[in-house]
Amino acid sequence: MEHVRTCVDLDCCRIAAAIIAATPDAATANLRRVCERALQQASALRGWRLATT
């Protein structure tokens, strides 16, 4: 991961990331894994869920 940018509101956090990967699909999958891991392990994110747009 080269760069991460977030925008946080009261009920939403938007994430944009620059990830080095072989394909755009692989980059998306890598970012999804990182986000899912954060949601599982960070108590401050309890109750949050990952949604794609």
Buried (B, 14 or more C-beta within 10 A) or exposed (E): EEEEEEEEEEEEEEBEBEBEEEEEEEBBEBBEEBBEEBBEEEEEEEEBEEEEE
